[in-house]
Amino acid sequence: MNKIIVTDVFGKTPALLSLARAIQANMIIDPYDGKSMNFVGEEQAYNYFTEKIGFNTYADKLAEIIKQCSAESILIGFSVGASAIWKLSDSQSIEVLTTVKRAVCFYGSQIRYHTSLLPSFEVELIFPKSELHFDVLTLRDTLTNKPKVKALQVDFLHGFMNKHSNNFNQTGYDEHIKLLQKITGETC
């Protein structure tokens, strides 16, 4: 079983590589084709991603990579990566349907713009305690009744799994690493 991480706007970082090792992920998909960007902070990372890549381009890139995978896969996404997975979940592509078995998506705030999608595989959405631009509880409640969707809200903020984020939370990180290890416990 492939364990594929779909990164946030920071892309591949030493902290993300450490997370990948902790859950024994065997693939990382990022917006920058594996190039270390060394962003100074969240604002710089977000602005670069928005200006140079964009959500739709990243979501399309994810779909193309997944269509080329031959092994069954679990996707684990963070922020914009989680939102890209959500967009992919509505795909009716036979390659996606036979490859992706499950996804875990952390604080995918762009999901709020795509609430009508109906996932073709199991998706667990982990939303933060709050978001500046929308009501997390309303979004969670909108999505929780969809088939194949489990939507949770945790007591941590957007970015709690990313050591480069101002909202990184070691307790939340440790708890969710254990969750991911349990979910992805199959051997590659």
Number of C-alpha atoms within 10 A of each C-alpha: 17 22 25 21 27 28 24 27 27 26 24 22 19 13 13 20 13 11 19 19 11 13 19 19 22 13 13 20 22 21 25 17 11 12 11 13 14 13 16 10 12 15 11 14 17 17 13 16 20 12 8 11 14 16 17 11 13 22 21 14 17 20 20 13 11 22 17 11 15 13 14 17 21 23 25 25 26 26 24 28 30 29 28 28 27 27 22 22 23 17 17 11 13 9 16 25 17 15 21 25 17 20 25 22 25 27 30 23 20 17 21 17 9 12 14 12 16 17 19 20 22 17 23 19 25 21 25 21 16 17 14 7 7 11 12 20 16 10 16 18 13 14 21 15 11 15 13 17 18 16 21 18 18 13 10 19 20 25 21 23 27 22 17 18 15 13 14 17 17 13 12 15 18 12 11 16 17 13 13 17 14 11 14 21 13 11 9 13
